[in-house]
Amino acid sequence: GKSQKVQELAFMTCPDGELRNEGGTTPGNYCLIEVKPNWHDSTELLGYYSTLSGKYELTDFIRFAYKAAQNKDVPFFLCLDEMNLAPVEQYFAEYLSVMETRKKVGKDIQSQYLLRKEVFSNCELQDENGDLYSGKDAEIITYLKENGLTLPDNLFVIGTVNMDDTTHQFSRKVIDRAFTIEMNGGKMADMFGAESG
């Protein structure tokens, strides 16, 4: 039920309207990404440019961060499910580093780039065979070519983990940047009930 708790939080904070009804059973301000054991670099989250296709391969993470940037008044919750099935520092290093660069500028919190706009300079929206990107992806690439990708201040990344012999331990770099909630058995009603105080 760990990832379910994140989805419930998203439902509670998602306003009525287009975002709430976007996915039917899932609010539009929630995204679940299952971490795979073979993640050993950031391409699963931050994508990559393919010289063969002339296309930047977008990911669910990029699409969701873009959506958060377009809806600044709504909190967005990204759940990395079972995030320690792979070594976190290998696929999440850029994110962890950019987190440290956040600062308040006026009313906004800004960060350095996860992906600079120059990364997208070779991306064309069309090739000789037609469109390289469909609908929303074309809009996202156009935005990234102009702005690059930073961390929206309304994007919250929550990771679920199981700590056992089959998973990877966290380094100090990850632990220093995390807020942890341990769920050590028992009934949920007892853990979060009025008398648990």
Stockholm file with secondary structure:
# STOCKHOLM 1.0

chainA/1-197         GKSQKVQELAFMTCPDGELRNEGGTTPGNYCLIEVKPNWHDSTELLGYYSTLSGKYELTDFIRFAYKAAQNKDVPFFLCLDEMNLAPVEQYFAEYLSVMETRKKVGKDIQSQYLLRKEVFSNCELQDENGDLYSGKDAEIITYLKENGLTLPDNLFVIGTVNMDDTTHQFSRKVIDRAFTIEMNGGKMADMFGAESG
#=GR chainA/1-197 SS CHHHHHHHHHHHHCCTTHHHHSSSSSCTTEEEEECCTTCCSTHHHHCEEETTTTEEECCHHHHHHHHHHHCTTSCEEEEEETGGGSCHHHHHHHHHHHHTTCEEETTEEECCEEECGGGGTTCCSEETTEESSCHHHHHHHHHHHHHCEECCTTEEEEECCCCSTTSCCCCHHHHHTCCCCCCCSSCHHHHHSGGGC
#=GC SS_cons         CHHHHHHHHHHHHCCTTHHHHSSSSSCTTEEEEECCTTCCSTHHHHCEEETTTTEEECCHHHHHHHHHHHCTTSCEEEEEETGGGSCHHHHHHHHHHHHTTCEEETTEEECCEEECGGGGTTCCSEETTEESSCHHHHHHHHHHHHHCEECCTTEEEEECCCCSTTSCCCCHHHHHTCCCCCCCSSCHHHHHSGGGC
//
